[in-house]
Amino acid sequence: MSLEEHDQYAMLQDDWGTLYDITHHPDAAQPFHATPRADPHTVLRAGTPRVLRMMVRHHHTSRTRAATRTVAS
């Protein structure tokens, strides 16, 4: 893992660690994983922490919007 990836990974854990289990699997084709704590059957996988951050942000936003629509209905 490069220094930049390490820093991005640390920031990802700091920012999203309460909602997602953020892990690194060096031997995997897509080594950076995020599992939503509220949905442990879903695993987001990416080649870099920067891409994983975008995926987590999108996933969280879509889940939040869906929950808001359900409450508003």
C-alpha positions as a Markdown table, in Angstrom:
| # | Residue | x | y | z |
|---|---|---|---|---|
| 1 | Met | 0.0 | 0.0 | 0.0 |
| 2 | Ser | 1.4 | 3.4 | -1.0 |
| 3 | Leu | 1.6 | 6.3 | 1.5 |
| 4 | Glu | -1.2 | 8.0 | -0.3 |
| 5 | Glu | -3.4 | 4.9 | -0.1 |
| 6 | His | -2.5 | 4.5 | 3.5 |
| 7 | Asp | -3.6 | 8.1 | 4.3 |
| 8 | Gln | -6.8 | 7.7 | 2.2 |
| 9 | Tyr | -7.6 | 4.4 | 4.0 |
| 10 | Ala | -7.0 | 6.0 | 7.4 |
| 11 | Met | -9.3 | 9.0 | 6.5 |
| 12 | Leu | -11.9 | 6.6 | 5.2 |
| 13 | Gln | -11.9 | 4.6 | 8.4 |
| 14 | Asp | -12.1 | 7.9 | 10.5 |
| 15 | Asp | -15.0 | 9.3 | 8.4 |
| 16 | Trp | -17.1 | 6.2 | 7.8 |
| 17 | Gly | -15.9 | 3.6 | 10.5 |
| 18 | Thr | -19.0 | 4.1 | 12.7 |
| 19 | Leu | -21.3 | 3.1 | 9.8 |
| 20 | Tyr | -19.1 | 0.7 | 7.8 |
| 21 | Asp | -16.6 | -1.9 | 8.6 |
| 22 | Ile | -13.6 | -0.8 | 6.5 |
| 23 | Thr | -11.0 | -3.5 | 5.8 |
| 24 | His | -8.0 | -4.1 | 3.6 |
| 25 | His | -7.3 | -7.5 | 2.0 |
| 26 | Pro | -3.9 | -7.1 | 0.2 |
| 27 | Asp | -4.1 | -10.3 | -1.8 |
| 28 | Ala | -7.6 | -9.6 | -3.2 |
| 29 | Ala | -8.1 | -8.2 | -6.7 |
| 30 | Gln | -10.0 | -5.4 | -5.2 |
| 31 | Pro | -8.3 | -5.1 | -1.8 |
| 32 | Phe | -10.4 | -2.4 | -0.1 |
| 33 | His | -13.7 | -3.4 | 1.3 |
| 34 | Ala | -16.6 | -1.7 | 3.2 |
| 35 | Thr | -19.4 | -3.6 | 4.8 |
| 36 | Pro | -22.3 | -1.5 | 6.1 |
| 37 | Arg | -22.8 | -2.3 | 9.8 |
| 38 | Ala | -26.6 | -2.2 | 9.3 |
| 39 | Asp | -26.4 | -4.7 | 6.3 |
| 40 | Pro | -23.6 | -7.2 | 6.8 |
| 41 | His | -24.5 | -9.1 | 3.7 |
| 42 | Thr | -23.5 | -6.2 | 1.5 |
| 43 | Val | -19.8 | -5.8 | 0.7 |
| 44 | Leu | -18.5 | -2.9 | -1.4 |
| 45 | Arg | -15.1 | -3.6 | -3.0 |
| 46 | Ala | -12.7 | -1.3 | -4.7 |
| 47 | Gly | -9.1 | -1.2 | -6.0 |
| 48 | Thr | -8.2 | 2.0 | -4.1 |
| 49 | Pro | -9.5 | 3.7 | -0.9 |
| 50 | Arg | -10.4 | 6.8 | -3.0 |
| 51 | Val | -12.8 | 4.7 | -5.1 |
| 52 | Leu | -14.2 | 2.9 | -2.1 |
| 53 | Arg | -14.9 | 6.3 | -0.5 |
| 54 | Met | -17.0 | 7.3 | -3.5 |
| 55 | Met | -18.8 | 4.0 | -3.4 |
| 56 | Val | -19.5 | 4.3 | 0.3 |
| 57 | Arg | -20.8 | 7.8 | -0.1 |
| 58 | His | -23.1 | 6.7 | -2.9 |
| 59 | His | -24.3 | 3.7 | -1.0 |
| 60 | His | -25.0 | 5.7 | 2.1 |
| 61 | Thr | -26.8 | 8.4 | 0.2 |
| 62 | Ser | -29.0 | 5.9 | -1.7 |
| 63 | Arg | -29.9 | 4.1 | 1.6 |
| 64 | Thr | -30.7 | 7.4 | 3.3 |
| 65 | Arg | -32.9 | 8.6 | 0.5 |
| 66 | Ala | -34.7 | 5.2 | 0.5 |
| 67 | Ala | -35.3 | 5.5 | 4.2 |
| 68 | Thr | -36.5 | 9.0 | 3.9 |
| 69 | Arg | -39.0 | 8.1 | 1.2 |
| 70 | Thr | -40.3 | 5.2 | 3.4 |
| 71 | Val | -40.8 | 7.5 | 6.4 |
| 72 | Ala | -42.5 | 10.2 | 4.2 |
| 73 | Ser | -44.9 | 7.8 | 2.6 |
